[in-house]
Amino acid sequence: MRHLRALGFRVAAKNVRVPIGHSPSGRAVIGEIDIVAYEGETLVFIEVKTRRRDGMFATERSVDARKRRLLARSARRYRRWFGVASDPYRFDVVTVLAPREGTPRVRLLRGGFADPLLR
């Protein structure tokens, strides 16, 4: 959070749980948005991924297609709830490499992915 604020983000909410429908089996589907913030006039939905060590793949690759769809659905519902559906928005990914010893490395990927409905 400190990192985002230092970059000029205004954090509106964190760990937002959004009911977005039901699975084919009838189970409620709940999406979670890690951070909702504004950068200027742009509403930003931020997915945070933390790892202890570098792996074979970049940390942001763990935001797979299923997760992107779930985040996009959650963001659409959030935007309708709060009457900001016409505001510009985007999806960012924050990666945190937090080794057991040493200083964590935080990286922000602006526009980490797009809403599948915008394609």
MOBEL-V693995 format. One record per pair of residues at least 24 apart in sequence whose ideal C-beta (glycine too) atoms are under 7 Angstrom apart, sorted by the first residue. I is the first residue (numbers start at 0). J is the second residue. Records with the same first field share a line. If there is no record, write none. Layout:
I: J + J
This chain:
2: 105
3: 36
6: 107
7: 38
8: 36 + 37 + 38 + 43
9: 36 + 37
10: 34 + 36
11: 35 + 36 + 37
15: 77
17: 73 + 76 + 77
19: 72 + 73 + 76
30: 69 + 70 + 72 + 73
32: 70 + 73 + 74 + 77
35: 77
40: 87
41: 87 + 88 + 89
42: 83 + 86 + 87 + 88
43: 88 + 89 + 91
44: 70 + 74 + 88 + 90
45: 91 + 93
46: 70 + 92
47: 93 + 95
48: 92 + 94
49: 95 + 97
50: 96
51: 97 + 98 + 99
52: 98
53: 96
58: 94 + 96
59: 92 + 94 + 108 + 111
62: 92 + 111 + 112
67: 112 + 115
68: 115
71: 114 + 115 + 116
